[in-house]
Amino acid sequence: MKKVEIHPEAVERVKKFVLPDTNLAFGKHVAPVMIEAIYDNGEWQRFDLLPYGPIALDPCTKVLHYGQEIFEGMKAFRQPNDQIAMFRPEQNARRFNQSARRMSMPEIPEAQFLNACDVITAYCKNLVPRRLGESLYLRPFMIATEVGLGIKPSKQFLFVIIASPSGAYFSGDSVKVYIERDDIRAAHGGIGFAKTGGNYAASLQSYTRTTQAGCDQTLWLDESHQYVEEMSGMNFMAIIDGELHTPEMTDTILDGITRKSILELARHENIKVVETKLPIDKLLQDIVSGKCTEAFVCGTASVICPISSFLDKNGRVYEVKDGNGKISMQLREKLIGIQSGRNDGPQGWMHPVKEILF
Ligand SMILES: Cc1ncc(COP(=O)(O)O)c(C=O)c1O
């Protein structure tokens, strides 16, 4: 494994950084350091911890034209003993490499990915906020840096990790969901399961539709326009007849780490989990009849956020019976308790970050 070289200016910058004592919000503040790694000649050449700053790219760089790019999103939390621990980072490492394979990009050995995350987190120890639900959000990403307009896989890549001290995303409000009946997010054989920028770019037109309709989140259906898939940046779950229903995994859905964690916690709490094809019209009928009592979105940023209503294309609004989500809030508290170190979770979920003195 390649050692991360520490740039002295990066250490100076991080020592001087003062964490704002306000509501941090999500992704608004950024740590003054970043990891950079260069891939060339068929291997990862070097890993550096550098001062945060712009990346200069030739206008012919492949990523700018063909979107050969992947990313991850993960969190580190301050524990009651003041140690810092990441939540299931090995899952992010694995998913990053799955995305890399689909996008014809080089993998990063899991140990190397985790070590880079450990190093930036250890140097950002004083930037990890203290309040419940707050975290240091890590954003690893990789871009194709070969210069040239030919459409072919790049031979050079840049891997970067930036970090953002973040507040609790969920303000206590439930979300209104807009059902996207026209566009689709992903098709079988495509890139839906990969965490790559194109999926998010393709969701932005619907984001505008969603917010113009007074809603907060877009609900995507599958290519037949019949089955629920996920949101633009979160997975979807509903409580139907007291059971936890969620769309089964396919290559059109991002395999959420929060999703799989919630399913494991729910099974442990003796809540029946049903991973299935979830027809949108049946879901709406179940909301009207009261069989579906709760629905919620889940992901690294929001953890769990209850859904209060669904807006359909014909203008009809479906209010969810328990819009504040009793079971969803119970699962949310459980998960936040584990992440913050207040409760024990399944073995290995929290990855302690070794302290580095500097
Ligand atoms: C499209 C999409 N679905 C689901 C999720 C939730 O995944 P996770 O729980 O790993 O954050 C995300 C966020 O990463 C996402 O971008």
PDBQT file of the ligand as one rigid body, heavy atoms in Angstrom, charges set to zero:
ROOT
HETATM    1  C1  LIG A 401     -29.279   7.516  -6.073  1.00  0.00    +0.000 C 
HETATM    2  C2  LIG A 401     -29.008   7.228  -4.640  1.00  0.00    +0.000 A 
HETATM    3  N1  LIG A 401     -29.749   6.279  -4.026  1.00  0.00    +0.000 NA
HETATM    4  C3  LIG A 401     -29.540   5.960  -2.743  1.00  0.00    +0.000 A 
HETATM    5  C4  LIG A 401     -28.576   6.583  -1.983  1.00  0.00    +0.000 A 
HETATM    6  C5  LIG A 401     -28.353   6.183  -0.557  1.00  0.00    +0.000 C 
HETATM    7  O1  LIG A 401     -27.153   5.488  -0.429  1.00  0.00    +0.000 OA
HETATM    8  P1  LIG A 401     -26.331   5.520   0.914  1.00  0.00    +0.000 P 
HETATM    9  O2  LIG A 401     -27.254   5.071   1.996  1.00  0.00    +0.000 OA
HETATM   10  O3  LIG A 401     -25.194   4.589   0.701  1.00  0.00    +0.000 OA
HETATM   11  O4  LIG A 401     -25.912   6.931   1.131  1.00  0.00    +0.000 OA
HETATM   12  C6  LIG A 401     -27.790   7.575  -2.575  1.00  0.00    +0.000 A 
HETATM   13  C7  LIG A 401     -26.745   8.263  -1.803  1.00  0.00    +0.000 C 
HETATM   14  O5  LIG A 401     -25.627   7.862  -1.799  1.00  0.00    +0.000 OA
HETATM   15  C8  LIG A 401     -27.989   7.894  -3.932  1.00  0.00    +0.000 A 
HETATM   16  O6  LIG A 401     -27.262   8.844  -4.525  1.00  0.00    +0.000 OA
ENDROOT
TORSDOF 0
